[in-house]
Amino acid sequence: MLKSTTTHTWRVWAIYIILTANLSEEQALKQVCPSCDATQFCNCSSRGLNFIPSGLTGKITGLNLAHNRIKHIRTHDLQQAVNLRVLLLPSNEISSIEEDSFHSLAKLELLDLSNNSLAHLSPAWFEHLFALQHLNVQGNSYSDLGGSSLFSNLRNLSALYLGNRQFSTIRQGNFEGVTLLNELWIDGGNLSQYEPGSLTLVRKIHHMIINLKSVDVFSVIVGDLLHSVIWLEVRKIAFSIPAEMQLLRVMSFSFAKKISFKQVLFTDATVPEMISIAEDMTQLMEVEMKDCRLLGTGQWSTQIHINQSRSLRVVTIEKLSIEEFYLFSDLTAVLDIVSPLTKVTVKDTKVFLVPCRLSQRLLSLEYLDLSENLLRDQSLAHSACQGGWPLLQILNLSQNSLSDLKMTGKSLSHLRNLILLDISQNNFGEIPDTCQWPGNLKHLNLSTSQIPKLTTCIPLTLEVLDVSANSLKEFGLQLPFLKELYIAKNQLKTLPDAAPIPSLVAMTIRGNKLNSFSKEEFESFKKMEMLDASDNNFICSCEFLSFIHHQAGIAQILARWPESYICDSPLAVRGEQVGAVHLSLMECHRSLTVSLICALVFLVILVLVVVGYKYHMMWYVRMTWAWLRAKRKPKQGPPKDICYDAFVSYSENDSDWVENIMVQELEQACPPFRLCLHKRDFVPGKWIVDNIIDSIEKSHKTLFVLSEHFVQSEWCKYELDFSHFRLFDENNDAAILILLEPIQSKAIPKRFCKLRKIMNTKTYLEWPPGEEQQQIFWENLKAALKS
């Protein structure tokens, strides 16, 4: 029985120790990572950690340890985090990982080890990561992927990011076990050895990003990806030597549907070859160029091969740098290959003219984006010449150098299929009264165009009009088909009139100067479903808010209050819909609210005055101020400052005894005593408290003539208190008490606590009734004054 009890006790003790250790570790983790959200994702980034923090438990699902100083990952660091799904370790100093470090992370879906110092990658790290979908090991210092496959057990892998500046070799078998990838990114700027067939095991790659310098290696990799890659993105490579372009002819057999070039260099000699290769790709639908450079002026002498069955439909060019763009040719060489294109974007490329012949060959074009370029009114007229862009539906000319709205409309008026026109962020200024526009134009964007006033130049066919961020003070256009009006960031003080825009469904008028609008104004918009009147100067009123709150048939009213709102309602905060505000009676009747608040403040002040008078609050305040002033003065003046033998503190009701008996006895003694009396010696015009303080400080002693009248005197209390400072702060015998008549202890007010204390600790003189005793009294008093 004893053995069983002992065993049970040890078990309980062991469980207690384990629980205590776990709790302490969890507390340590909270100190390092205090921000864990409801899903138990803990953010421990940028905390200067040298190790993975202890205390990780099965509750944690995500852990961000980016931007720390972790150098090693040990086996036990993540052993308890069995439910971890996201582990972020980028931008540390990790140089070693023990082989079993990730064995318990069977549910891990994302692992980021990028930008560390790993000199090699071990297959053992990933052996038990069966659920892993995203793996990033870019930016380390390994030169290859080893002799065998690192990823053979990662059957769910969909995104893989490899490579670094030292990465130089890819071997056959490195990708064994990987069959389907949504994204594969190989950073191979110095990749020099690629064994053919290394990537053929991957049957399908939706998006392949490859960054490398060698055209030879690139051609071999492309040969392995002919049938697997849907979107091929090439970065940081130079296509400058025409002979090298022959190596890329293998791309003609690729089944890729999209090719992107980013930070790639082309020349006049290599562009025709690349276009011919793209034309031969039977399934290619889109070509994209971003942040690329072209050395040349478009003088392409090589004849471009034409494939009548080509599938290319979309071309996107953004931030193409052409140093001598002003010498660029008319692109005659590509006239025969642009007719199938349906969507063209040439953005931020310093385009100042589209040749008329080229526009006339864009027979299938439906979407054209020429934003952020250098087009002017005359060049637009030439670019949009008769017969050009016959099927165009959407045209973006925003952020160019257009300044004549009438000429802009006239240049585009022949585009019968044009539905949407964006000419925002130009400099139109004043606009004329009449303009020509395409007959089917329904969407017009004139925002940020420095327009001070709208005129009938605006086409009547519009269904959507954006005139935001101009300098408009009114809106009174007749637009019978208009359904959406965006007029934010102007200077309107009232809602637009509803009669000229009867079909309006949605309006954005935020950031203007509206302070209210009437129920009649609002209800005149019969079809209104959405109104955004945020960030105006609305004045909070019961009438204004209540009619919006109860407005029938309105799907959504956004009248959010600005940062410095005028409305005093605590419910009307920034970002809240007016329709959600419920006003109380007090909020609706401001005058009543102000009156009640004033009455309440007056009542509080009155109560404070009464309570202060009853409990001597002002007395305490005044005394505190005097006490502070007294405390700042030197505690003991030099002997030359003593002018009196004694300062006499007494009640006015005892003045007969003091002035006619005590003063006569002491001041006519031999030698005479110098007494300070308030009636005789106080400085006229000086604050009485200052007189008291100065008189006590200039007196060797302080005589207190105690009586029933004394304890009822406020000024006697002051004198007693300041004498008490000297008595206790300077540790001397400055106070002499004379009891003129017996005083009942109950008669002494509570505020005379110091008097009670002095009477309990000091001997006092009592005025006797008999003459013999009085003679002894005077001798004792004189002796006390001389001491």
C-alpha positions in Angstrom: 0.0 0.0 0.0 2.8 2.4 0.8 4.6 1.6 -2.4 1.5 2.3 -4.5 0.9 5.6 -2.7 4.6 6.6 -3.3 4.3 5.7 -7.0 1.1 7.7 -7.4 2.7 10.7 -5.7 5.7 10.6 -8.0 3.4 10.4 -11.1 1.5 13.5 -9.9 4.7 15.3 -9.2 6.1 14.4 -12.7 2.9 15.6 -14.4 3.1 18.8 -12.4 6.7 19.4 -13.4 5.9 18.8 -17.1 2.9 21.2 -17.0 4.9 23.8 -15.2 7.7 23.6 -17.7 5.2 23.8 -20.6 3.5 26.9 -19.1 6.8 28.6 -18.5 7.9 27.9 -22.1 4.6 29.3 -23.4 5.1 32.4 -21.3 8.6 32.8 -22.7 7.2 32.5 -26.2 4.6 35.2 -25.5 7.4 37.5 -24.3 9.2 37.0 -27.6 6.2 36.8 -29.9 3.4 38.8 -28.1 1.3 39.2 -31.3 -0.5 35.9 -32.1 -3.8 36.3 -33.9 -7.0 34.3 -33.5 -5.7 31.7 -36.0 -2.6 31.3 -33.8 -0.3 32.8 -36.4 2.6 34.3 -34.4 4.6 37.2 -35.8 8.2 37.2 -34.3 9.9 39.1 -37.2 12.6 41.7 -36.6 13.2 40.9 -32.9 16.9 40.3 -33.0 16.5 36.6 -32.2 19.5 34.3 -32.4 17.5 31.0 -32.1 14.0 29.8 -32.8 12.2 30.7 -29.5 11.2 27.9 -27.1 7.7 27.3 -26.1 6.3 26.4 -29.5 3.2 24.1 -29.0 0.7 22.3 -31.1 -1.6 25.3 -31.0 0.5 27.4 -33.3 -0.4 27.2 -37.0 1.9 30.0 -38.4 5.2 31.4 -37.4 7.0 34.4 -38.9 10.7 34.6 -37.9 11.8 36.8 -40.8 14.6 39.4 -40.4 16.2 38.0 -37.3 19.8 36.7 -36.6 19.1 32.9 -36.4 22.1 30.9 -37.5 21.1 27.3 -36.7 17.9 25.2 -36.7 18.1 22.4 -34.2 16.2 19.2 -34.0 14.2 20.1 -30.9 13.4 23.7 -32.0 10.2 22.8 -33.9 9.5 19.4 -32.5 6.3 20.3 -30.6 4.8 22.5 -33.4 3.0 19.6 -35.0 0.2 21.7 -36.4 2.4 24.3 -38.1 1.2 25.2 -41.6 3.3 28.3 -42.3 7.0 28.7 -41.4 8.7 31.9 -42.6 12.5 32.2 -42.0 13.7 34.6 -44.7 16.5 37.1 -44.2 18.2 35.4 -41.3 21.8 34.1 -41.1 20.9 30.3 -41.2 23.9 28.3 -42.2 23.0 24.9 -40.9 19.9 22.8 -40.3 19.9 19.5 -38.5 18.5 16.7 -40.6 15.5 16.0 -38.3 14.5 19.6 -37.8 11.4 19.5 -39.9 10.4 15.8 -39.2 7.4 16.7 -37.0 6.0 19.2 -39.5 3.8 16.8 -41.5 1.1 19.5 -41.9 3.4 22.3 -43.1 2.2 23.9 -46.3 4.6 26.9 -46.8 8.3 27.0 -46.0 10.4 30.1 -46.7 14.2 29.7 -46.2 15.2 32.5 -48.7 18.0 34.9 -48.2 20.1 32.9 -45.7 23.5 31.3 -45.8 22.8 27.7 -46.7 25.8 26.3 -48.6 24.0 23.1 -49.5 20.5 21.6 -49.4 19.7 18.3 -47.8 16.9 15.9 -49.0 16.4 14.9 -45.3 15.0 18.3 -44.5 12.0 17.8 -46.8 11.6 14.0 -46.3 8.5 14.3 -44.1 6.9 17.4 -45.4 4.1 15.6 -47.2 1.7 18.5 -47.2 4.2 21.2 -48.4 2.9 23.3 -51.3 5.2 26.3 -51.4 9.0 26.1 -50.9 11.4 29.1 -51.3 15.1 28.5 -50.9 16.3 31.4 -53.1 19.1 33.8 -52.1 21.3 31.3 -50.3 24.9 30.3 -51.2 24.5 26.7 -52.6 25.9 26.2 -56.1 23.8 23.1 -57.0 20.9 21.0 -55.9 23.0 18.0 -55.0 23.3 14.7 -56.8 19.7 13.4 -56.2 16.3 14.8 -56.0 15.5 17.1 -53.0 11.8 17.1 -53.7 10.9 13.4 -54.4 8.5 13.3 -51.4 6.8 16.6 -52.0 3.8 15.3 -53.9 1.7 18.4 -53.2 4.3 20.9 -54.2 2.8 23.7 -56.4 5.3 26.6 -56.1 9.1 26.2 -56.0 11.7 29.0 -55.9 15.3 28.1 -56.4 18.7 29.8 -57.1 21.1 32.5 -56.1 24.1 34.4 -57.3 26.3 31.3 -56.8 23.9 28.8 -58.3 25.7 27.3 -61.4 24.5 23.7 -62.0 21.3 21.8 -62.6 21.6 18.0 -63.0 19.3 15.3 -64.2 17.3 13.9 -61.4 17.2 17.1 -59.4 13.4 17.4 -60.1 12.5 13.8 -59.8 9.1 13.4 -58.1 7.9 16.8 -59.1 5.3 16.5 -61.8 2.9 19.5 -61.6 3.8 23.0 -60.6 1.8 26.2 -60.6 5.0 28.3 -60.4 8.7 27.5 -60.8 11.2 30.4 -60.4 14.9 29.7 -61.1 17.2 32.5 -60.2 20.2 31.5 -62.4 22.1 34.6 -63.2 25.3 32.6 -63.2 23.8 29.3 -64.3 26.4 27.8 -66.6 25.8 24.0 -66.5 22.4 22.5 -67.3 22.1 18.8 -68.1 19.5 18.4 -70.9 16.4 16.6 -69.7 16.6 17.9 -66.1 13.2 19.6 -66.3 11.4 17.1 -68.6 10.1 15.2 -65.6 7.9 18.1 -64.7 4.9 17.5 -67.0 3.2 20.8 -66.5 4.3 24.3 -65.3 1.7 27.0 -65.4 4.2 29.9 -64.8 7.9 29.5 -65.3 10.2 32.4 -64.3 13.8 32.1 -65.3 16.5 34.7 -64.6 19.8 34.0 -66.4 22.5 35.5 -68.6 23.6 32.7 -70.9 21.6 32.4 -74.1 23.1 28.9 -74.7 21.8 27.6 -71.4 18.4 29.3 -72.0 18.0 27.6 -75.3 18.6 24.1 -73.8 16.1 24.8 -70.9 13.5 26.0 -73.4 14.0 22.8 -75.3 13.0 20.8 -72.2 9.9 23.0 -71.6 8.4 23.0 -75.1 5.3 21.0 -74.0 5.0 21.7 -70.3 5.1 25.5 -69.8 2.0 27.6 -70.3 3.5 31.0 -69.3 7.2 31.6 -69.8 8.8 34.6 -68.1 12.4 35.5 -69.0 14.3 38.0 -66.9 17.7 39.8 -67.1 19.0 38.4 -70.3 20.5 40.2 -73.3 19.4 39.2 -76.8 22.0 41.3 -78.6 23.9 38.9 -80.9 22.0 37.8 -84.0 23.9 34.5 -84.2 22.7 33.5 -80.8 19.1 34.0 -81.9 19.4 30.9 -84.1 19.7 28.9 -80.8 16.3 30.1 -79.8 14.6 28.8 -82.9 13.6 25.8 -80.8 11.1 28.1 -79.1 9.0 28.0 -82.4 7.8 24.5 -81.3 6.8 25.6 -77.8 3.2 25.3 -76.7 3.4 28.3 -74.4 0.4 30.6 -74.5 2.2 33.6 -73.0 5.8 34.9 -73.0 7.0 37.8 -70.7 10.3 39.6 -71.0 11.4 41.7 -68.0 14.6 43.7 -67.8 15.7 42.2 -71.1 17.9 43.8 -73.7 17.0 43.8 -77.4 18.6 45.4 -80.5 17.5 46.3 -84.0 19.3 43.2 -85.2 17.6 40.7 -82.8 14.0 42.1 -82.6 13.0 40.7 -86.1 14.3 37.3 -85.1 12.3 37.3 -81.9 9.2 38.4 -83.7 9.5 35.6 -86.2 10.0 33.0 -83.5 6.8 34.3 -81.7 4.9 34.2 -85.0 5.8 30.6 -85.4 4.5 29.6 -81.9 1.2 28.1 -82.8 -0.5 28.5 -79.4 1.1 31.8 -78.3 -1.7 34.3 -77.5 0.1 37.0 -75.4 3.5 38.7 -75.4 4.5 41.0 -72.6 7.5 43.4 -72.2 8.2 45.3 -69.0 11.2 47.4 -68.0 13.1 46.3 -71.1 15.7 48.2 -73.3 15.9 48.5 -77.1 19.1 49.7 -78.6 18.1 51.1 -82.0 15.6 53.2 -83.8 13.3 50.5 -85.3 15.2 50.2 -88.6 14.6 46.5 -89.1 16.1 45.4 -92.4 15.4 41.7 -91.9 12.1 40.5 -93.4 9.8 39.1 -90.7 8.3 35.7 -91.4 4.6 35.7 -91.7 2.5 32.8 -90.4 -1.2 33.2 -91.5 -2.4 30.8 -88.8 -0.8 32.8 -85.9 -2.7 33.0 -82.6 -1.2 36.1 -81.1 -3.8 38.5 -79.8 -2.4 40.5 -76.9 0.7 42.7 -76.8 1.7 44.6 -73.6 4.7 46.9 -73.5 5.4 48.9 -70.4 8.4 51.1 -69.6 10.3 50.2 -72.7 13.5 52.3 -72.7 14.5 53.6 -76.2 17.3 56.1 -75.8 16.8 57.8 -79.2 13.0 57.4 -79.2 12.6 60.6 -81.2 14.3 58.9 -84.2 12.2 55.8 -84.0 10.9 54.7 -87.4 7.3 54.2 -88.6 7.5 50.4 -87.9 6.9 49.5 -91.6 8.4 46.1 -90.9 5.5 45.0 -88.6 2.6 46.3 -90.7 1.7 42.8 -91.9 1.6 41.1 -88.6 -0.5 43.4 -86.4 -3.9 42.9 -88.0 -5.0 40.0 -85.7 -4.2 41.9 -82.5 -7.2 42.6 -80.3 -5.6 44.2 -77.2 -2.5 46.4 -77.3 -0.9 48.3 -74.3 2.1 50.6 -74.9 2.4 52.4 -71.6 5.1 54.8 -70.2 7.2 54.3 -73.3 7.5 57.9 -74.6 5.2 57.3 -77.5 4.5 60.6 -79.3 2.9 59.3 -82.5 1.3 56.1 -83.9 1.9 56.0 -87.6 -1.4 56.3 -89.6 -0.5 53.2 -91.7 0.0 51.2 -88.5 -3.3 52.3 -87.1 -5.1 51.3 -90.3 -3.6 47.8 -90.1 -4.9 47.2 -86.6 -8.1 45.9 -88.1 -9.1 43.7 -85.1 -8.1 46.0 -82.3 -10.7 46.3 -79.5 -8.6 47.6 -76.6 -5.8 50.2 -76.8 -3.9 51.7 -73.9 -1.5 54.5 -74.7 -1.4 56.1 -71.2 1.6 57.8 -69.7 3.1 58.9 -73.0 3.8 62.0 -74.9 0.8 62.3 -77.3 -0.3 65.8 -78.1 -3.4 67.1 -79.9 -1.9 67.1 -83.4 -0.2 63.8 -83.0 -3.4 62.2 -81.8 -5.2 63.5 -84.9 -2.6 61.8 -87.1 -2.6 58.6 -85.0 -6.3 58.2 -85.0 -6.6 58.9 -88.8 -9.5 57.9 -91.0 -9.7 54.1 -91.3 -7.6 53.5 -88.2 -8.7 51.3 -85.3 -12.0 50.5 -87.0 -13.2 48.1 -84.2 -11.8 49.9 -81.2 -14.1 49.8 -78.2 -11.8 50.9 -75.3 -9.2 53.7 -75.5 -7.0 54.9 -72.7 -5.1 58.2 -73.4 -4.7 59.2 -69.7 -1.6 61.1 -68.5 -0.5 62.4 -71.9 -0.1 66.0 -73.1 -3.5 66.7 -74.5 -4.9 70.2 -74.0 -7.7 70.8 -76.6 -10.9 68.8 -75.7 -12.7 69.8 -78.8 -9.8 68.6 -81.1 -9.6 65.4 -79.1 -13.2 64.6 -79.6 -13.0 65.5 -83.3 -10.0 63.2 -83.8 -11.8 60.3 -82.4 -15.3 61.0 -83.7 -15.1 58.5 -86.6 -14.6 55.6 -84.1 -18.1 54.2 -84.3 -17.5 51.3 -82.0 -15.8 53.3 -79.2 -17.6 52.8 -75.9 -15.1 53.8 -73.3 -12.7 56.7 -73.5 -10.2 57.6 -70.6 -8.6 61.0 -71.2 -8.0 61.8 -67.5 -4.9 63.5 -66.1 -4.4 65.8 -69.1 -4.5 69.5 -69.2 -7.8 70.6 -70.9 -8.7 73.7 -68.7 -11.5 75.7 -70.2 -13.7 73.6 -72.6 -15.9 74.8 -75.4 -19.6 74.7 -75.7 -19.8 72.2 -78.6 -17.7 69.2 -79.5 -17.8 66.1 -81.8 -17.7 62.7 -80.3 -18.0 59.0 -81.3 -21.7 58.2 -81.7 -21.8 55.3 -79.3 -19.5 56.7 -76.5 -21.0 55.6 -73.2 -18.1 56.0 -70.7 -16.0 59.1 -70.4 -13.2 59.8 -67.9 -12.2 63.5 -67.5 -10.9 63.4 -64.0 -7.9 65.5 -62.9 -8.0 67.6 -66.1 -8.1 71.1 -64.5 -11.6 71.8 -65.8 -13.3 74.7 -64.0 -16.7 74.4 -65.6 -18.6 71.7 -67.6 -20.4 72.7 -70.8 -22.6 71.1 -73.4 -19.4 69.8 -75.0 -20.0 66.7 -72.9 -21.7 64.1 -75.2 -25.4 63.3 -74.5 -24.9 59.6 -75.0 -23.0 59.0 -71.8 -24.0 56.4 -69.3 -20.9 56.9 -67.1 -19.1 60.2 -66.5 -16.1 60.7 -64.2 -15.2 64.4 -63.6 -13.5 63.9 -60.2 -10.6 66.1 -59.0 -11.3 69.1 -61.1 -12.4 72.6 -59.9 -16.1 72.3 -60.5 -18.5 74.4 -58.4 -21.7 73.2 -60.0 -23.2 70.4 -62.2 -26.2 71.2 -64.4 -25.7 69.2 -67.6 -28.6 67.6 -69.4 -27.5 63.9 -69.7 -30.7 61.8 -70.1 -28.9 58.4 -70.2 -26.4 59.0 -67.4 -26.5 56.2 -64.9 -23.2 56.7 -62.9 -21.7 60.1 -62.0 -18.3 60.4 -60.3 -17.8 64.0 -59.2 -15.6 63.6 -56.1 -13.0 66.1 -55.0 -14.5 69.2 -56.4 -16.0 72.3 -54.8 -19.8 71.5 -55.0 -21.9 72.9 -52.2 -25.2 71.3 -53.3 -26.3 68.1 -54.9 -26.7 68.3 -58.7 -30.2 68.9 -60.0 -31.9 65.6 -60.6 -34.2 66.6 -63.5 -31.4 66.8 -66.2 -30.1 63.3 -65.1 -33.3 61.3 -64.6 -31.6 57.8 -65.1 -28.9 58.3 -62.4 -28.4 55.1 -60.4 -25.1 55.8 -58.6 -23.3 59.0 -57.6 -20.0 59.6 -55.9 -19.7 63.1 -54.6 -17.3 62.6 -51.7 -14.7 65.2 -50.8 -16.7 68.3 -51.8 -18.2 71.1 -49.7 -21.7 69.8 -49.0 -23.0 70.6 -45.6 -26.5 69.2 -46.1 -29.2 68.5 -48.6 -33.0 68.5 -48.3 -35.3 65.6 -48.4 -36.9 67.0 -51.6 -33.5 67.3 -53.3 -32.7 63.7 -52.4 -36.0 62.2 -53.3 -35.9 63.8 -56.8 -33.4 61.1 -57.8 -36.1 58.4 -58.5 -33.7 55.6 -59.5 -30.8 56.3 -57.1 -29.4 53.1 -55.6 -26.0 54.3 -54.3 -24.8 57.6 -53.1 -21.3 58.1 -51.7 -21.1 61.5 -50.0 -18.2 60.8 -47.7 -15.8 63.4 -46.5 -18.0 66.4 -46.9 -18.9 69.1 -44.3 -22.2 67.7 -43.2 -23.9 69.4 -40.3 -25.5 66.9 -38.0 -29.2 67.6 -37.7 -32.1 65.4 -36.8 -34.0 66.3 -40.0 -31.0 65.6 -42.3 -30.1 62.2 -40.8 -33.5 60.8 -40.0 -34.9 61.3 -43.6 -31.8 59.4 -45.0 -32.2 56.7 -42.4 -35.8 56.1 -43.3 -35.5 56.7 -47.1 -37.4 54.0 -48.9 -36.0 52.4 -52.0 -32.4 53.4 -51.4 -30.1 50.3 -51.5 -26.9 52.0 -50.1 -26.2 55.5 -48.9 -22.6 56.3 -48.0 -22.4 59.7 -46.3 -19.4 59.1 -44.1 -18.1 61.9 -42.0 -14.8 63.5 -42.7 -11.8 63.6 -40.4 -12.9 67.0 -39.0 -16.6 66.5 -39.0 -19.0 69.2 -37.9 -21.5 66.7 -36.6 -21.4 66.4 -32.8 -23.1 63.0 -32.7 -20.9 60.4 -31.1 -22.4 57.9 -33.5 -21.4 59.9 -36.6 -17.8 58.8 -36.9 -15.5 58.6 -39.8 -16.4 55.7 -42.1 -19.9 55.1 -40.7 -22.9 55.1 -43.0 -25.5 57.8 -42.3 -28.2 55.3 -42.7 -26.9 53.4 -39.7 -27.0 56.4 -37.4 -29.8 56.5 -34.9 -30.2 60.0 -33.3 -31.4 60.4 -29.7 -33.7 63.2 -28.5 -30.7 65.1 -27.1 -28.9 64.9 -30.4 -31.9 66.3 -32.3 -32.4 69.2 -29.9 -29.0 70.9 -29.6 -30.3 74.0 -27.8 -32.0 71.9 -25.1 -28.7 69.9 -24.8 -26.6 73.0 -24.3 -29.1 74.4 -21.8 -29.1 71.2 -19.8 -25.3 71.0 -19.8 -25.0 74.6 -18.6 -27.6 74.0 -15.8 -25.7 70.8 -14.8 -22.4 72.6 -14.7 -23.9 75.5 -12.6 -25.4 72.9 -10.2 -22.0 71.2 -9.8 -20.3 74.5 -9.1 -22.9 75.4 -6.6 -22.6 72.1 -4.8 -18.8 72.5 -4.7 -19.1 76.0 -3.2 -21.4 74.8 -0.5 -19.3 71.8 0.3 -16.2 73.9 0.3 -17.7 76.5 2.6 -19.0 73.9 5.0 -15.7 71.9 5.2 -13.4 75.0 4.9 -12.0 74.0 1.5 -10.9 77.5 0.6 -9.2 77.7 3.9 -7.2 74.6 3.1 -6.3 75.9 -0.3 -5.1 79.2 1.0 -3.2 77.6 3.7 -1.6 75.2 1.3 -0.3 78.1 -0.8 1.0 79.9 2.2 2.6 76.8 3.5 4.4 76.2 0.2 5.7 79.8 0.3 6.8 79.4 3.9 8.6 76.2 3.2 10.7 77.7 0.5 12.1 80.4 2.8 15.2 79.7 4.9 14.3 77.8 8.0 16.3 80.0 10.4 17.1 83.6 9.8 20.3 85.1 11.0 20.3 86.8 14.4 20.3 90.3 12.9 16.9 89.6 11.4 15.2 89.1 14.9 13.3 92.3 15.7 11.0 91.1 18.5 11.2 89.0 21.6 7.8 87.5 20.9 5.0 87.6 18.4 1.6 87.5 20.2 -1.2 85.5 18.7 -4.6 86.1 20.3 -8.2 86.5 19.6 -9.7 90.0 19.2 -12.1 89.1 22.0 -9.1 88.8 24.3 -7.5 92.0 23.3 -8.4 93.8 26.6 -6.3 91.3 28.6 -3.5 91.3 26.1 -3.1 95.0 25.4 -3.9 96.4 28.9 -2.4 93.7 31.2 0.2 91.5 29.4 1.7 94.2 27.1 1.9 96.7 30.0 3.6 94.1 32.2 6.2 92.9 29.7 7.0 96.1 27.8 7.5 98.1 31.0 9.7 95.4 32.6 13.3 96.0 33.2 14.8 95.3 30.8 11.6 95.7 28.6 10.5 93.0 26.1 9.7 93.9 22.5 6.3 92.4 21.5 4.8 92.2 18.0 1.1 92.9 17.9 -0.9 92.7 14.7 -2.8 95.9 15.4 0.3 97.9 16.0 3.2 96.3 14.0 1.7 94.7 10.9 2.7 96.5 7.6 -0.3 98.2 6.1 -1.3 97.0 2.6 0.6 93.7 2.9 -1.3 90.4 2.6 -2.2 89.4 6.2 -0.8 85.9 5.8 2.6 87.4 4.7 2.4 89.7 7.7 1.9 86.7 10.0 4.8 84.7 8.4 7.2 87.7 8.5 6.3 88.6 12.1 6.8 85.0 13.3 10.1 84.7 11.5 11.3 88.0 13.0 10.3 87.0 16.5 12.4 85.0 18.9 9.2 83.4 20.4 5.6 83.1 19.6 3.1 83.6 22.4 -0.3 82.0 22.0 -3.1 83.3 24.2 -5.5 80.4 24.3 -9.1 80.8 25.0 -12.5 79.7 23.7 -12.4 82.7 21.3 -8.9 81.7 20.1 -10.0 78.3 18.8 -12.8 80.0 16.9 -10.5 82.4 15.1 -9.3 81.5 11.6 -6.3 83.9 11.8 -5.2 82.4 15.1 -5.2 79.1 13.3 -2.8 80.5 10.6 -0.5 81.9 13.3 -0.5 78.5 15.1 0.3 76.6 11.9 3.3 78.8 10.9 4.6 78.7 14.4 4.3 74.9 14.2 6.5 74.9 11.1 9.3 76.4 13.2 8.6 74.2 16.2 8.9 71.0 14.3 11.0 71.9 11.1 13.7 73.7 13.1 13.5 71.6 16.3 13.3 74.6 18.7 11.1 75.9 21.5 9.6 78.8 19.6 6.0 78.4 20.9 4.8 79.5 24.4 1.2 78.6 25.3 -0.8 80.8 27.7 -4.1 79.3 28.8 -6.2 82.3 29.6 -9.2 80.2 30.5 -10.0 76.5 30.7 -10.8 75.0 27.2 -13.0 71.9 26.8 -11.3 69.5 24.3 -14.6 69.0 22.5 -14.6 72.8 21.9 -11.4 72.6 19.9 -12.4 72.2 16.1 -10.9 69.3 14.2 -8.8 71.6 12.0 -6.9 72.6 15.2 -5.2 69.2 15.3 -1.8 70.9 15.7 -3.0 72.7 18.8 -4.1 69.5 20.4 -0.7 68.0 19.6 1.2 70.9 21.1 -0.9 70.9 24.2 -0.2 67.2 24.7 3.6 67.6 24.2 4.5 71.0 25.6 4.0 72.6 29.1 1.8 75.7 29.0 1.2 78.6 31.4 -2.2 79.0 33.0 -3.5 82.5 34.0 -4.3 82.2 37.7 -7.1 84.2 39.4 -5.2 85.3 42.5 -2.6 88.1 42.6 0.1 86.0 44.3 -0.1 83.3 41.7 -0.2 86.0 39.0 3.2 87.3 40.2 4.7 83.8 39.8 3.0 83.6 36.3 4.8 86.7 35.1 8.1 85.5 36.4 7.7 82.2 34.6 6.6 83.9 31.4 9.6 86.3 31.4 11.9 83.4 32.0 10.4 81.5 29.1 10.8 84.6 26.8 14.5 84.9 27.8 15.3 81.2 27.2 
